[in-house]
């Protein structure tokens, strides 16, 4: 299970925190670290705070954009403090561990391998942006006190990795499949979902339901709805098939208009 | 419960770690910190890493000997790596939290107040001595991997304090809101959902995506997807608004056809 979990640090400012994250990961048996556009990296401070976990740093992927970190991931969870503009499904670290365990261990469909799960941690001073949070199926919140709620990023990674390790060690307690039943089809991955959302947005503009000059919270609301359901590959294909049918009708209409 | 828990740091070498411990404690709602003969304290590095938790540092007790830190404590637990010379009762952080919860909440005897619990963390390089460990009722072990088992002391305190907080928050799991967050809008009821599904089905027939003579498993798949997400009233309204826009486009197309 733990080798299917990717820790993604977005725009980390202090390299010491990257080192402390590597140490926390290695202590708990995780190894897949991805750094999205870190401010200073590589850096001596990272190596010092890694305290021997330099192999994690050496094999860490460094990418420019978040979506590069998420391409092959089928479940994306973002660390968040409370009180975002649009509520999103929020789980605590223990629930995250249970979900991650069942996601990565039960392959679905013939020859399917376990899902890759990405857990995102934002900037030291202001966490993840709303746009980044809206790419997530769930948000994970470490239940800190009101008024002093911001954990150090390495401390947050330590807590999450600890729960993942506890779940992998004591799996009998959480050995429940996603949604309580064995699923018949592999879940859609991040890239497939993003293409579906792009197609949906274009279509909503075409049918004049979405005004691109005044989009309000329409796409975030629809993203939240579909991501909450964690669609499988066939469901995404069905949704795209519906959108294509709408597109075709629109097109034949314009042809009719042009024919006159 | 949490105000009856004392975190005791024994002979800490790096003042930055003391600051990080103060921050972790405050994040999780603990406040009783005791420093046994720290190497450098007070120190600017402690204040910097405390990141606003300076009240914890200001009120921390500093003592010369461990026994001074434990005088009023009725339960003492020492953080320990595996494999000590003499086996001792070892619990994991979750078990510690359960024991601490019942110890501090259940007073013993008439008019007894809850017990004070001390949790000890040793030196960065070699932890607690055997003598110190033998002053403990239990040892708590964070289940790290063999061969890379030593957590940073502040990371270890973070994990323990997190488990204590989880225990204090989730003593009854029943009254948690759906999706772990307070939702802003009432959930759609059965009748609203059924009207939405009827509308969806009619529309899919209109756009010739669904063949009523050969419907296969299309509607069941779509029902399963949307029901899994448990839509709220606004989400259902948004979905019906999208369907209406498609209907309107279809209608204007038929009008065009009829006009010819």
Interface residues (C-beta under 8 A of the other chain):
Chain A: X20 X23 X24 X26 X27 X28 X29 X51 X52 X53 X82 X86 X87 X88 X89 X90 X91 X92 X93 X94 X95 X141 X142 X143 X144 X145 X148 X149 X150 X151 X152 X154 X155 X158 X159 X162 X165 X166 X169 X179 X204 X207 X208 X209 X218 X221 X222 X225 X226 X228 X229 X230 X231 X234 X235 X238 X241 X242 X245 X246 X248 X249 X250 X252 X253 X256 X257 X260
Chain B: X20 X23 X24 X26 X27 X28 X29 X51 X52 X53 X92 X93 X94 X142 X143 X144 X145 X148 X149 X150 X151 X152 X154 X155 X158 X159 X162 X165 X166 X169 X179 X180 X181 X182 X183 X184 X204 X207 X208 X209 X218 X221 X222 X225 X226 X228 X229 X230 X231 X234 X235 X238 X241 X242 X245 X246 X248 X249 X250 X252 X253 X256 X257 X260
